[in-house]
Amino acid sequence: MVNQQPSQADIRRKNANFVARATAGKSTTRPARSKQRGVGTWVLAGLFFLLVGGTVVELIRLIFSL
């Protein structure tokens, strides 16, 4: 999907909307995005747990098999 730039009419409309909101004393900034963690964080945490856990189990197996 190609990201298209806004047309001149879109820019003018948004600028007019901004000026109208600013002169009316309303907020002109967008609200902050929520800081939710995505699924990617959980996947990375799970892989890290498996990697470290597997390494610990293998080390214990090597130590006690001697």
N, C-alpha and C positions, 0 to 999 in steps of 0.2 A: 504494500500500500504506500503510495507516494503522498507525502505531506505537502499540501498546496498552501501557498501564501494567501492571505485574505485579499479580497478585491478592494479597490479604492473606495467603493461605496460602503463596504463593511467597515473599513477604517474610519471613514467619516461618520458613520452611524454610531460607532462605539465612542469616538471622541465627543460627539454631541451628547451622548448619554452620560459620559464622564463629567462634562461641563455642567450639565443639568443637575446631576447628583451633587457635585461640589458646591454649586451655588445654592442648592437647597439645604446644605449643611449635613447631608447624609454621608455615610461611610463610602469611600471610594476604593477601599482595598478589599480584596477577597478574604474570606475567613480562612484561617490556617487549616491545613489538612490534618486529619487525625494521625496520631503516631502509632498506628496498629502495626504489629509485626506480621509479616506475611508467612505463608507456608514455607518459603525458602529458609527462613531461620530455623524452623522446626526440623526440616530435612537435614540441614547442616549439623544441628545439634545431635540428631539421631545418628548420622554417619560418624561424627566424632566419638559418640558414646560407644558405637560398635567397634571402631578402630582401637580406641584406648582399652576397652574391655577385652577385646580379643587378644591384644598384646599382653595384658596382665595375665589372662588365663594361660596363654602359651608360656610365659615366663614361669609361672607356678608349675606348670606341667614339666618343664625342663628341669627345674630345680629339684622337684620331688621324684623324678624318674632316675636320678643318679644313684 
